[in-house]
């Protein structure tokens, strides 16, 4: 494995760190755009791995991959929390809409 493959993994790791920071700061629009780039580049790097990797290179890559997985777990946890918040907000909007419709129905039926 040459330095370019290791550099590719370092690039992926940097994108991963950027994504983690975006979710921590709740920059959802930026996160969505960067996540697409991250996933595409990650798939490209994984698809183009050489067959012959030296043991010391494996340990370096193992460390990067371990960090990637840890960060992705944290990103996933934060996204699940965000999804829960959005579900609660949607539920609240739905209840508000139903209440508004019920009020409107009573109000308009009084005039008919």
Biotite code that builds the C-alpha atoms (Angstrom):
import biotite.structure as struc

atoms = struc.array([
    struc.Atom([0.000, 0.000, 0.000], chain_id="A", res_id=1, res_name="UNK", atom_name="CA", element="C"),
    struc.Atom([1.396, 3.382, -0.947], chain_id="A", res_id=2, res_name="UNK", atom_name="CA", element="C"),
    struc.Atom([1.102, 6.677, 0.799], chain_id="A", res_id=3, res_name="UNK", atom_name="CA", element="C"),
    struc.Atom([-1.799, 7.632, -1.437], chain_id="A", res_id=4, res_name="UNK", atom_name="CA", element="C"),
    struc.Atom([-4.067, 4.917, -0.012], chain_id="A", res_id=5, res_name="UNK", atom_name="CA", element="C"),
    struc.Atom([-3.125, 5.890, 3.538], chain_id="A", res_id=6, res_name="UNK", atom_name="CA", element="C"),
    struc.Atom([-3.689, 9.505, 2.510], chain_id="A", res_id=7, res_name="UNK", atom_name="CA", element="C"),
    struc.Atom([-7.108, 8.514, 1.174], chain_id="A", res_id=8, res_name="UNK", atom_name="CA", element="C"),
    struc.Atom([-8.005, 7.043, 4.549], chain_id="A", res_id=9, res_name="UNK", atom_name="CA", element="C"),
    struc.Atom([-6.726, 10.153, 6.304], chain_id="A", res_id=10, res_name="UNK", atom_name="CA", element="C"),
    struc.Atom([-8.926, 12.230, 3.967], chain_id="A", res_id=11, res_name="UNK", atom_name="CA", element="C"),
    struc.Atom([-11.915, 10.075, 4.821], chain_id="A", res_id=12, res_name="UNK", atom_name="CA", element="C"),
    struc.Atom([-11.110, 10.454, 8.504], chain_id="A", res_id=13, res_name="UNK", atom_name="CA", element="C"),
    struc.Atom([-10.982, 14.250, 8.162], chain_id="A", res_id=14, res_name="UNK", atom_name="CA", element="C"),
    struc.Atom([-14.383, 14.245, 6.460], chain_id="A", res_id=15, res_name="UNK", atom_name="CA", element="C"),
    struc.Atom([-15.643, 12.038, 9.274], chain_id="A", res_id=16, res_name="UNK", atom_name="CA", element="C"),
    struc.Atom([-14.372, 14.525, 11.875], chain_id="A", res_id=17, res_name="UNK", atom_name="CA", element="C"),
    struc.Atom([-16.012, 17.378, 9.962], chain_id="A", res_id=18, res_name="UNK", atom_name="CA", element="C"),
    struc.Atom([-19.334, 15.492, 9.936], chain_id="A", res_id=19, res_name="UNK", atom_name="CA", element="C"),
    struc.Atom([-19.069, 14.834, 13.655], chain_id="A", res_id=20, res_name="UNK", atom_name="CA", element="C"),
    struc.Atom([-18.479, 18.522, 14.312], chain_id="A", res_id=21, res_name="UNK", atom_name="CA", element="C"),
    struc.Atom([-21.446, 19.480, 12.118], chain_id="A", res_id=22, res_name="UNK", atom_name="CA", element="C"),
    struc.Atom([-23.854, 17.268, 14.057], chain_id="A", res_id=23, res_name="UNK", atom_name="CA", element="C"),
    struc.Atom([-22.527, 18.590, 17.350], chain_id="A", res_id=24, res_name="UNK", atom_name="CA", element="C"),
    struc.Atom([-23.195, 22.136, 16.114], chain_id="A", res_id=25, res_name="UNK", atom_name="CA", element="C"),
    struc.Atom([-26.522, 21.075, 14.571], chain_id="A", res_id=26, res_name="UNK", atom_name="CA", element="C"),
    struc.Atom([-25.542, 22.288, 11.106], chain_id="A", res_id=27, res_name="UNK", atom_name="CA", element="C"),
    struc.Atom([-27.984, 19.921, 9.424], chain_id="A", res_id=28, res_name="UNK", atom_name="CA", element="C"),
    struc.Atom([-27.965, 21.364, 5.893], chain_id="A", res_id=29, res_name="UNK", atom_name="CA", element="C"),
    struc.Atom([-24.169, 21.303, 5.736], chain_id="A", res_id=30, res_name="UNK", atom_name="CA", element="C"),
    struc.Atom([-24.167, 17.826, 7.237], chain_id="A", res_id=31, res_name="UNK", atom_name="CA", element="C"),
    struc.Atom([-26.463, 16.461, 4.527], chain_id="A", res_id=32, res_name="UNK", atom_name="CA", element="C"),
    struc.Atom([-24.290, 17.862, 1.749], chain_id="A", res_id=33, res_name="UNK", atom_name="CA", element="C"),
    struc.Atom([-21.050, 16.632, 3.320], chain_id="A", res_id=34, res_name="UNK", atom_name="CA", element="C"),
    struc.Atom([-22.505, 13.214, 4.167], chain_id="A", res_id=35, res_name="UNK", atom_name="CA", element="C"),
    struc.Atom([-23.080, 12.541, 0.469], chain_id="A", res_id=36, res_name="UNK", atom_name="CA", element="C"),
    struc.Atom([-19.436, 13.368, -0.301], chain_id="A", res_id=37, res_name="UNK", atom_name="CA", element="C"),
    struc.Atom([-18.244, 11.280, 2.648], chain_id="A", res_id=38, res_name="UNK", atom_name="CA", element="C"),
    struc.Atom([-20.216, 8.185, 1.671], chain_id="A", res_id=39, res_name="UNK", atom_name="CA", element="C"),
    struc.Atom([-19.149, 8.399, -1.962], chain_id="A", res_id=40, res_name="UNK", atom_name="CA", element="C"),
    struc.Atom([-15.480, 8.827, -1.095], chain_id="A", res_id=41, res_name="UNK", atom_name="CA", element="C"),
    struc.Atom([-15.597, 6.113, 1.544], chain_id="A", res_id=42, res_name="UNK", atom_name="CA", element="C"),
    struc.Atom([-17.034, 3.623, -0.942], chain_id="A", res_id=43, res_name="UNK", atom_name="CA", element="C"),
    struc.Atom([-14.379, 4.568, -3.512], chain_id="A", res_id=44, res_name="UNK", atom_name="CA", element="C"),
    struc.Atom([-11.532, 4.111, -1.012], chain_id="A", res_id=45, res_name="UNK", atom_name="CA", element="C"),
    struc.Atom([-12.877, 0.790, 0.233], chain_id="A", res_id=46, res_name="UNK", atom_name="CA", element="C"),
    struc.Atom([-13.432, -0.479, -3.315], chain_id="A", res_id=47, res_name="UNK", atom_name="CA", element="C"),
    struc.Atom([-9.869, 0.391, -4.344], chain_id="A", res_id=48, res_name="UNK", atom_name="CA", element="C"),
    struc.Atom([-7.974, -1.229, -1.493], chain_id="A", res_id=49, res_name="UNK", atom_name="CA", element="C"),
    struc.Atom([-4.855, -3.077, -2.549], chain_id="A", res_id=50, res_name="UNK", atom_name="CA", element="C"),
    struc.Atom([-4.613, -6.778, -1.754], chain_id="A", res_id=51, res_name="UNK", atom_name="CA", element="C"),
    struc.Atom([-1.124, -6.571, -0.278], chain_id="A", res_id=52, res_name="UNK", atom_name="CA", element="C"),
    struc.Atom([-1.000, -4.515, 2.890], chain_id="A", res_id=53, res_name="UNK", atom_name="CA", element="C"),
    struc.Atom([2.039, -4.644, 5.150], chain_id="A", res_id=54, res_name="UNK", atom_name="CA", element="C"),
    struc.Atom([1.450, -5.468, 8.841], chain_id="A", res_id=55, res_name="UNK", atom_name="CA", element="C"),
    struc.Atom([2.551, -2.008, 10.048], chain_id="A", res_id=56, res_name="UNK", atom_name="CA", element="C"),
    struc.Atom([0.258, -0.407, 7.477], chain_id="A", res_id=57, res_name="UNK", atom_name="CA", element="C"),
    struc.Atom([-2.582, -2.618, 8.676], chain_id="A", res_id=58, res_name="UNK", atom_name="CA", element="C"),
    struc.Atom([-2.144, -1.384, 12.230], chain_id="A", res_id=59, res_name="UNK", atom_name="CA", element="C"),
    struc.Atom([-2.196, 2.257, 11.094], chain_id="A", res_id=60, res_name="UNK", atom_name="CA", element="C"),
    struc.Atom([-5.308, 1.656, 9.030], chain_id="A", res_id=61, res_name="UNK", atom_name="CA", element="C"),
    struc.Atom([-6.908, -0.307, 11.847], chain_id="A", res_id=62, res_name="UNK", atom_name="CA", element="C"),
    struc.Atom([-6.481, 2.684, 14.120], chain_id="A", res_id=63, res_name="UNK", atom_name="CA", element="C"),
    struc.Atom([-8.044, 5.046, 11.580], chain_id="A", res_id=64, res_name="UNK", atom_name="CA", element="C"),
    struc.Atom([-10.905, 2.626, 10.907], chain_id="A", res_id=65, res_name="UNK", atom_name="CA", element="C"),
    struc.Atom([-11.523, 2.209, 14.632], chain_id="A", res_id=66, res_name="UNK", atom_name="CA", element="C"),
    struc.Atom([-11.744, 5.979, 15.015], chain_id="A", res_id=67, res_name="UNK", atom_name="CA", element="C"),
    struc.Atom([-14.066, 6.165, 12.016], chain_id="A", res_id=68, res_name="UNK", atom_name="CA", element="C"),
    struc.Atom([-16.399, 3.618, 13.584], chain_id="A", res_id=69, res_name="UNK", atom_name="CA", element="C"),
    struc.Atom([-16.408, 5.385, 16.946], chain_id="A", res_id=70, res_name="UNK", atom_name="CA", element="C"),
    struc.Atom([-17.196, 8.709, 15.299], chain_id="A", res_id=71, res_name="UNK", atom_name="CA", element="C"),
    struc.Atom([-19.908, 7.160, 13.160], chain_id="A", res_id=72, res_name="UNK", atom_name="CA", element="C"),
    struc.Atom([-21.484, 5.688, 16.288], chain_id="A", res_id=73, res_name="UNK", atom_name="CA", element="C"),
    struc.Atom([-21.525, 9.133, 17.869], chain_id="A", res_id=74, res_name="UNK", atom_name="CA", element="C"),
    struc.Atom([-22.926, 10.677, 14.671], chain_id="A", res_id=75, res_name="UNK", atom_name="CA", element="C"),
    struc.Atom([-25.640, 8.007, 14.544], chain_id="A", res_id=76, res_name="UNK", atom_name="CA", element="C"),
    struc.Atom([-26.549, 8.597, 18.187], chain_id="A", res_id=77, res_name="UNK", atom_name="CA", element="C"),
    struc.Atom([-26.834, 12.342, 17.602], chain_id="A", res_id=78, res_name="UNK", atom_name="CA", element="C"),
    struc.Atom([-28.927, 11.780, 14.474], chain_id="A", res_id=79, res_name="UNK", atom_name="CA", element="C"),
    struc.Atom([-31.260, 9.441, 16.373], chain_id="A", res_id=80, res_name="UNK", atom_name="CA", element="C"),
    struc.Atom([-31.697, 12.121, 19.045], chain_id="A", res_id=81, res_name="UNK", atom_name="CA", element="C"),
    struc.Atom([-32.452, 14.678, 16.336], chain_id="A", res_id=82, res_name="UNK", atom_name="CA", element="C"),
    struc.Atom([-34.982, 12.322, 14.771], chain_id="A", res_id=83, res_name="UNK", atom_name="CA", element="C"),
    struc.Atom([-36.698, 11.928, 18.140], chain_id="A", res_id=84, res_name="UNK", atom_name="CA", element="C"),
    struc.Atom([-36.941, 15.718, 18.464], chain_id="A", res_id=85, res_name="UNK", atom_name="CA", element="C"),
    struc.Atom([-38.379, 16.007, 14.959], chain_id="A", res_id=86, res_name="UNK", atom_name="CA", element="C"),
    struc.Atom([-40.907, 13.250, 15.656], chain_id="A", res_id=87, res_name="UNK", atom_name="CA", element="C"),
    struc.Atom([-42.057, 15.054, 18.787], chain_id="A", res_id=88, res_name="UNK", atom_name="CA", element="C"),
    struc.Atom([-42.355, 18.320, 16.885], chain_id="A", res_id=89, res_name="UNK", atom_name="CA", element="C"),
    struc.Atom([-44.337, 16.630, 14.107], chain_id="A", res_id=90, res_name="UNK", atom_name="CA", element="C"),
    struc.Atom([-46.622, 15.007, 16.658], chain_id="A", res_id=91, res_name="UNK", atom_name="CA", element="C"),
    struc.Atom([-47.168, 18.366, 18.327], chain_id="A", res_id=92, res_name="UNK", atom_name="CA", element="C"),
    struc.Atom([-47.968, 19.969, 14.966], chain_id="A", res_id=93, res_name="UNK", atom_name="CA", element="C"),
    struc.Atom([-50.407, 17.164, 14.189], chain_id="A", res_id=94, res_name="UNK", atom_name="CA", element="C"),
    struc.Atom([-52.153, 17.609, 17.538], chain_id="A", res_id=95, res_name="UNK", atom_name="CA", element="C"),
    struc.Atom([-52.274, 21.359, 16.947], chain_id="A", res_id=96, res_name="UNK", atom_name="CA", element="C"),
    struc.Atom([-53.776, 20.833, 13.512], chain_id="A", res_id=97, res_name="UNK", atom_name="CA", element="C"),
    struc.Atom([-56.411, 18.470, 14.909], chain_id="A", res_id=98, res_name="UNK", atom_name="CA", element="C"),
    struc.Atom([-57.269, 20.971, 17.632], chain_id="A", res_id=99, res_name="UNK", atom_name="CA", element="C"),
    struc.Atom([-57.497, 23.765, 15.119], chain_id="A", res_id=100, res_name="UNK", atom_name="CA", element="C"),
    struc.Atom([-59.732, 21.666, 12.870], chain_id="A", res_id=101, res_name="UNK", atom_name="CA", element="C"),
    struc.Atom([-61.981, 20.761, 15.814], chain_id="A", res_id=102, res_name="UNK", atom_name="CA", element="C"),
    struc.Atom([-62.260, 24.415, 16.822], chain_id="A", res_id=103, res_name="UNK", atom_name="CA", element="C"),
    struc.Atom([-62.912, 25.450, 13.236], chain_id="A", res_id=104, res_name="UNK", atom_name="CA", element="C"),
    struc.Atom([-65.598, 22.778, 12.860], chain_id="A", res_id=105, res_name="UNK", atom_name="CA", element="C"),
    struc.Atom([-67.395, 23.987, 15.995], chain_id="A", res_id=106, res_name="UNK", atom_name="CA", element="C"),
    struc.Atom([-67.114, 27.595, 14.925], chain_id="A", res_id=107, res_name="UNK", atom_name="CA", element="C"),
    struc.Atom([-68.376, 27.058, 11.371], chain_id="A", res_id=108, res_name="UNK", atom_name="CA", element="C"),
    struc.Atom([-71.125, 24.621, 12.407], chain_id="A", res_id=109, res_name="UNK", atom_name="CA", element="C"),
    struc.Atom([-72.601, 27.277, 14.681], chain_id="A", res_id=110, res_name="UNK", atom_name="CA", element="C"),
    struc.Atom([-73.296, 29.435, 11.613], chain_id="A", res_id=111, res_name="UNK", atom_name="CA", element="C"),
    struc.Atom([-74.766, 26.673, 9.448], chain_id="A", res_id=112, res_name="UNK", atom_name="CA", element="C"),
])
